[in-house]
Structures are given as C-alpha cells and as structure tokens.
Amino acid sequence: MTRRTLLRAGALVAGTSALAAATTPGASAAPAVFAHGVASGDPLPDAVILWTRVTPTPDAVPGSGVGPATTVQWEIARDAEFSDTVASGSVSTTADADHTVKVDATGLAPGTDYYYRFLAGGAVSPTGRTRTAPTAGAHVDRLRFGVVSCADWEGGYFASYRHLAARGDLDAMVHLGDYLYEYAAGEFPVSTGSEVRAHRPSHEIVTTADYRMRHGQYKTDPDLQRLHALVPWIVVWDDHESANDAWSGGAENHDPATEGDWAARKAASVRAYHEWMPVRREGDRLYRRLRFGDLAELSMLDLRTYRSEQARPVDGKTVDDPGRTITGKDQMAWLTAGVASSPTRWQLVGNSVMFAPLLLPPLDVRTTGALTALLGAPSSGVPFSTDQWDGYPADRQRLLDAISGAGRRNVVFLTGDIHTSWAIDIPADPADYPGAGTVATEFVVPSVTSANIDELLGVPPRTASPALEEVVRSTNRHIRFVELDSHGFGVLEVTPDAVQMEWFFLGDRTDPSTGARRAAGFRVLNGSARVEPVPPV
C-alpha cells in the first residue's frame, strides 16, 4: 500500500464516520421524503452527477404518476458538516419525472472528495459522498473500482454491495448491467424453488409506470443505498433493464401480441433508467468514455440498442454475415477511434456481454475449418451463445484489427452478464493459441445474486461445475480461469505496471449477513496482453 493510498484510506474512514453521523435518521434526515436514498455518478475532473428522489406526499410512490411539483435544493461541500459548501442550487421535480432529481454539479476540483445532500419541504436527505476524476493528463499511480453485474432482487440479498461499501478504498463503482430484472414475481430461476423476496409489481414490467416501480423497489435495498451514497457509480444497461436478450427490434422476452410495440416498451425502460440512475445523458446515447488522468480511460458500451437480432448458433451463414452488428456503425467508429487515439496507459472497456470466443467443437487450427464447413456452422466454430460477441464475429474482428493496428497492448475488457467468473486472454486466432499471439484481455465478474450453473441445474455447489470448467479450459485454451457457481463481486486495481482483478465470493446469497472471501486474483502486466494468476498477499 502506497503512502498516498494509506492517507486516502484514513481520510475515507474518517469521512465514513462523519457520513454515518450525518445520515442518522432524525432531525437531520427524513427517510419518508428521501426513501430511495442518494447517489452520484459519471465523475469528471470538474463535475459529477448527483441524484435523489423525493416522496412529497404518501401517495406519490414510484410509478404512481401523482404528487405535487416539489422544489428540491442541493448542496455539495468539502466536508460532511457542510461548513465548506462549494456549490448549491435548486430544481423542481414533478410526477412527470417520477419525482426524481438529477443535477450535474460543475465547477468542482479534480481528484477531490465531496459530500452532498438534498433538502425538500423542511426535510434533509441522507448525506452522500462522491469523488471527482483526476485532471486529464495528470499522473495517477493507482485506481480502484468495484465491479458488479446481475443483481436479481428475488434471487437473494445484495450482500456484495455491503462488502464493497465496507472497503473504504474505492474510487468508483462500475456496474456492467442487469441492475434490475424485468420478470414477473417468481419467473426468474432460483435454486430454492421460491423467491427470497418478491418483485413489485408482481407482473412483468412493460410500461413506464412498471419500470419506475421496479427501479423504486431496488432503490429501497439498504446495502444498495449505502454503496450508492459512498462512491460514484459508472453504469451501463444490459438486457434485463428492458427485456431478456434485447436487440434493436425486439427481445426474446417480449411478445408483441400480448405486450404491445417493442419500441414503446424500450422507450419506457430507457425513460425510467435515465430518471432513476446517476448517469450523464449525452443526447440519445448511453455509450460514453471517462478518463482518469494519464492512467486509464473507461469506455462504457451499449450492446443492446443497436445490435442485429441474435442468430442460431449453428447458422453459420447468418453468424458470419459481415453486415451484422452488436455495436452499431456509429458506436463501433467511436470505440475504435477512441481506443486508437487514447492518451492513457490503459484502455478499459465496460462491456456487458462476453467478448472472448467460447466455441465448440474443440478449437484446433488443423481441424476447425473442416469441421465447421461440414456442419454448416460459423467459420470459427459453433458459439456457446450468439447473444455474446461470438454471435457477431465481424464486429469483434473489426475491433481487434483496430486494437492491433494502433499497436495497443493494454486493452482490458470488463464484463458481466453470464453470472460467472472468468479471466481470459483474447487471442489473435483462437484456433492457434498461444502461437498466433494475443491482442487484449478480459475479466468477467460473477452475479450479485442471479442464478448460475449449480442453481440452474438444481445441484449443490461445486458438484457438477468443476468438470464443466475443465472442459471449457481444455477446449478453449485462452480461457485461463473460470468458476461457474459462486456469486459475488470484483475489485479492479489499475496501476501503471498492471491491471489486476480480484474475485470475492459470497457464502450464501440468501443470507443478508453472509460473509465474503477472496477466491482468485489475475493480472495483466503493462504491454503483455496476457493474464497471469496472482496469489493472495
């Protein structure tokens, strides 16, 4: 631990104590008015998004469409007692915005911790803490992010958020999608046969009111509220924020005959998402890039809005079609140009679905072409899932060509979606690994609560999965680590010398007090484009 990290950790511990005092319910806080907490996000060197929601009258609950217009004041200060306020203002919110409040607080100092709060109708919100990004180009010796995805309310309690909040050393949270789930109560698989806690509304969410209600329910979780209040979040959606396996023209979990027009449902989900999440909106697009001094850029991708419909895994002609896309033309141009021109040491990509190839039959440079031709399968092999980048190999190759063409060796993909844990080399040719070399690396984090392999199979943990993991590693040799059963979170540390992911697994997702343990660590050294294991300290 460097002196800078030690000093900042001490300051955060002191700040956390002050924050706890400032958020004690009573005269200084009004849980009924600010029942959904506070949050911040998308930190820039001079600005950060601040968020809350007010409940001006008891009936003005999320999605109700009722309640009076309400003036909300906001303050941001250098201390938790607000004796050194640096900016303030007021905004009006109405039922048209579901009484949510989002402020882009500007004029801030780079690389600085701040405290913020809201006031409405004589009530004071809980106090939040946030942090701005370092100045672009400034030397940064360390960043540390919590990394999560796939939090199903019904699948368990959000203990991962509790453990992350307790750390006191995070610069930001990176959420890679599936912040919530759209299913009706009891429809998403869980191992116990009944949900741990039931979704509201009880039906599948389709309308704007539905999505607002579901967002509101998730924001009542105390561990989620606490983590939102402690650090800024950088978020992107995957499919369940709208509907399972969403693509530009529909979704697997959308039936136009009973659920109406897909465009209307998608618009409803997008509206509620932007109302309820601390994300900076740039026109109609969600994808964006944040820079952290000279150390790293983080490109957050939207892999649902512009993609072509998923193909069948054995449909080689469709999968190999170069006109199919997962990013859309504009986002791909933005992404490749940004990676090629990045001035930072590391290029991190917030990526909601697995980028690396995960293919069958066994990858072998001598046989793959002949076998796939015989089967009429995709030219590189039959993908495990065409919802991942495997279903869009032409787009993946475009991005790999841009990375290689720019001479980049420090691109790291950060991925969620598949509820499991992976550390992967991105090969130049998966059938000729390691001979053909590597282009990038990928770290995949497990689900917070959403069902994974043992639960979907209905078997005890670590019974069926070890054999499956061995098959995956032996047939796809670029996959260096895979664990298919455990829930938890990742902690990513970025330094000039390496990017390191550590995986932490929960004991029991159905126990709100469950512990967490460090399960694995892998890093990629500067310029290597290869992952290697890191033993515990």
Secondary structure, DSSP 8 states (H G I E B T S, - for coil): --HHHHHHHHHHHHHHHHHHHHTSSBTTB-TTTTTT-EEEE---SSEEEEEEE---STT--TT------EEEEEEEESSTT-SSEEEEEEEEE-GGGTTEEEEEEES--TT-EEEEEEEETTEE---EEEE----TT-----EEEEEE----GGG---HHHHHHHTT---SEEEE-S-SS----TT-S--TTSS-SS--SSSS---SHHHHHHHHHHHTT-HHHHHHHHHS-EEE---STTT-TTEETTEETT--HHHH--HHHHHHHHHHHHHHHS----BTTB--EEEEETTTEEEEE---SSS------TT-HHHHT-TT--SS-HHHHHHHHHHHHH--SSEEEEEESS--S--EES---TTTHHHHHHHHT--TT-EES-TTSGGG-HHHHHHHHHHHHHTT---EEEEE-SSSSEEEEEEESSGGGTTTT-EEEEEEE---SSS--HHHHHT--TTTSHHHHHHHHHHHSTTEEEEE-S--EEEEEEE-SSEEEEEEEEES-TT-TT--EEEEEEEEEETTT--EEE----
